[in-house]
Amino acid sequence: TDNGEVGYKVYIGPVQYFVVTDIGKGRYQWYAFLAKPVGTSKSEASLKSTEVVEGCAAGNPAYLREVFEGWSFEIHDIIRATRDDEVQQRDLYDRPPSLSEPWHEGHVALLGDAIHAMMPNLGQGGCQAMEDAIVISEELE
């Protein structure tokens, strides 16, 4: 139950999810993750409306409003409050950790996201680097 004090919300569905973070003073940061094939941003550019769609600005907000059709009204409130120039697309790729290549060379070792990257909303890059450092220090003792 949302008591109005929730600072981080994740809406999960098939091949996509939406994350909203309260950053204070009535402002929010949000992410829409869509599982799409490589190169989709160029091939789907023509799908982005040049018209306002149900209160959503033309371009990316209108497109995302359609992509998240039927999802929580809170998602649509956030999208409606967003201008097209405030939306940035960043293509992200999951990849398994390198198991066939060494994670070190000489006195240098790769840690965290440098060797086993994860999606940014997991907040694990720094945590994994610290965990890797602990394991390395234990192995060096």
ABEGO torsion letter per residue (X at the ends): XBAGABABBBBBBBGBBBBBBBAEGGBBBBBBBBBBBBGAAAAAAAABBABBBGGBBBEAAAAAAAAABGBBAAAAAAAAABBAAABBBBBBBBBBBBAABBABBEABBBBEAAABBBBAAAGAAAAAAAAAAAAAAAAAX
